[in-house]
Amino acid sequence: MTVSATQPPSVAPALLLSMPQLDDPNFRRSVVLLCQHTADGAWGLVLNRPTGAAAAQAVRLDPPVVADNGLELWTGGPVEPERGCLLLGEDPHDIEAVQICHGIYISGSATLLRQLLEHDRPERTRLLMGYAGWGPGQLDAELRESAWLIMQVELDLVFDVPPADMWETAIRRLGAEPGMLQMSPGVH
């Protein structure tokens, strides 16, 4: 008899909501947009960590940015914090971007970054530095250990809910009381 190991199905795209008992300060009360989940690993973007810094002041483009339209810099995760990613609520059309799901696109285009910093930008736009990454099987193990809750991507949570309220709002939309959550074996 042959036993074959099967890869659990991908849960991406999805929102991952950290369980209250998750001790890692990078993910405490975090909402992560899970962009990719394969046998080789997974990656996503933490959505509720604004830095309070102006993106125009933080980025280094040549020639330098000449305007500041108020785009804020966000922390997308602890991996490669020097790497930026644009999160967009609409297709930038003639500029390279990847659609994660309906209404969510990501791009690493410096041309698009300059346009978004120097001109009127769409309301649903974020510049995130870094990302959340998991090695092969790591996220699957964390899901089995109930470190994360999984929910469908809801555009208003991603772009419109204030970051300080995002985690609790998402937990409550799942029908759970945040103070009652406990880690236990099994996927939520």
N, C-alpha and C positions, 0 to 999 in steps of 0.2 A: 504494500500500500504506500502510495506517495502522498506526502503532505506538502501542500504548497502554501507559502506565506503570501497573503494578499495584503496589499496596501490599503489602509482605510481610505474611504472616499474623501476627496477634497471638500473642505467646507468653505473655501474661498469662492467668490467674494462674500464676506460676512463682517459683522462687527463682533469683536471679542471684548468682553467686559470682565475685568479682573475681579476675582473674588476678594472680599474684604480682608481675608487672612493672608493674601499674597504679600510677602515681606519685601520683595525687591522694590526699592524706592523708585526705580525707573518705571514701574508699572502699578504702583499703588493707586487705586481708584481711577484706573485708566480705561479709555475706550480706544481700541485699536481697529483700524480699517485693515482687515486681512486681505491683502492683494493677491497673494499666490500661496498655494499649499500643495506640495508634491512630495514624492518619495525622497527627493533631494533636499527638502527643507521647506521653510515657509518664511514669508516676510510681509510686513505691513507697516502702517504709519500710525503712531499715537496721535490722536485727534484733539486731545483736551489739555495740551501743555503750551499755552502762549508764553513767550519770554518777556513780553513788555517792550522789546526792542523794535525799533523801526527797521524794516528790511533794507531800505535804501541806505541806511547807515552801516549795516552789517556786511552787505555784499561787496565784493571787489570785482568790478567790471572794467574793461579797458576799451574805450575811454570811460571815465567814472560817470556814475549816474548823476544827472543834472537836476533832477526833481525828486520830490518825495510826496507821494499821494496817500501816505498813511498805511500802506501795506505792512502788516505786522509779521515778525519772525516767530515761528513756532518750533518746538522741539518735536521731531517726528520719531525719535527713538535713540537709544544709546549707541547704535552701530554706525560707524562712519559719520560722526556729528559734523564733519566739515563738508559733507555732500548734501546739496540742496535738491528739493523736489517740489514742483508746483502741483498743487491739488486744485482742480478746476471743476466747476459745476456745469460747464458747457464746453463743447468741442471747440478747440482753438482753430479748427479748420486747417489752413495751409501750413501749420506748424506741427512738427512731430509730437504726437501724444498717444498714449495708450488708454483705451477705455477699460476701466476696471469693472464697471457695471453701469446700468442706465443712470445717466446724470453725474457720473464721476469719471474724470480723466486725470492722468498724471503726465507730467512732462519734465524733462531736464534741460529744456532748450534755453540757452543764454539769450537768444533773440527774443523769445517770449518773455523771459524774466525782465529784460530791459523795457519792453513794451508795457508790461504790467506795472513796473515801478514808475515810469515816466509819464504815463497817460492814464486816462480814466480806465479803471479796471472793473471787470464784472464783480458783482457783490459776493458771489460764492467763489472766492479765490484765496488760497493760502500758500505761503512759502514755508516749507518744513525742512529742518536740518536734521539729518540722520534718519534712521529707520529702525524698526524692531525686526530682529532676525532670529530664526531657529534653525538648528542643524537637522540632518535627517532623523526623523522620528521624535525629535525633541518636543514639538508642539503636540503631537499625538499623545506622548506620555503626559504632558501637562494637562491635556484635556481629560485623559483617563483619571488623573489625580484631582479633577474638578477645580483646577486653578483658574479656569475661565468659563464664563457663560457665553453662549453663541446666540446671536440674533441676526435677522436679516438686516441688510443695509437700509436705513431710512434717511433720506436726503436731508430732512429738517434736523435730525440729530447731528449729522455730519457738519452742516453749515450754519444752522440758525440758532440752535440751543446754546446759550452761554457756556463756555468751557467749564466753569465752576459747577454748573448744574448738569452737565452732560451725562456723567456716570450714573448719578442717582435717577435721572429721568429715564435713561435706558433700562436700568434695573426694574424700575416701577412699570415700564411698558411691558416687561415680560411677566408682570403680575406678581412680582416678588417684593418683599419688604427688605431693604438693604440691611437693616440691623439684625435680621433673622437668618441671613445666609451663613452657612457653615461649609467648610471643606469636608468632602466625603468621597469615597470611591465612586466612580461612574461618571459618565459624560452628562452635562446639563444642556 
